[in-house]
Amino acid sequence: MTEPSWHTVHTYELTPTDRDGIRAFLGTAFEGGFSDDDWDHTLGGIHVCARDGSGVLAHGSVVQRRVIHAHRSYRIGYVEGVAVRAGRRREGLGGRVMAALERVVDGAYAFGALSASDTGAGLYAARGWQPWRGRIAVQGPAGVEPLPDEEGSTYVRAAAGRPLPSASQELIFDWRDGDVL
């Protein structure tokens, strides 16, 4: 098996063919459970993509989000669209995608956050991501709305040795269409 080619690019650098290929890959990788809103959330940041002769093998992106904690607004790196082709899982590709995304978080953000599926939680935990132990909310159109269903599946990671906020106060994420987290 040949080594895949790796690319780290901003969304604006993706050609229409690249975008279409990544979008199709994510639809397949998430077995149809990747909506247009999910795709929109994946755009606007840095993408890490591994390819071989047959197309995309692995992908992930990190986008900027705003989070309020203890009356302070943080610029965080939010990880989106992490997937590995079904036939190539358990080869370390997901770890390589995450390592590249973590470098972006370390260099540009106060901390990282993501929403982990049951299947992905082990990868993130093994890399030092930890479940947020506090409350989760969103600054929605009607004000701050609690998101109790997101508690336990939202993971955070300190960036480049900076401390994480205290879980004694809630994280209030910025609003977006579709799933907020």
Secondary structure, 3 states (H helix, E strand, C coil): CCCCEEEEEEHHHCCHHHHHHHHHHHHHHCCCCCCHHHHHHHCCCEEEEEEECCEEEEEEEEEEEEEEECCEEEEEEEEEEEEECHHHCCCCHHHHHHHHHHHHHHHHCCEEEEECCCCCHHHHHHCCCEECCCCEEEEECCEEEECHHHCCCEEEEECCCCCCCCCCCCEEEECCCCCCC
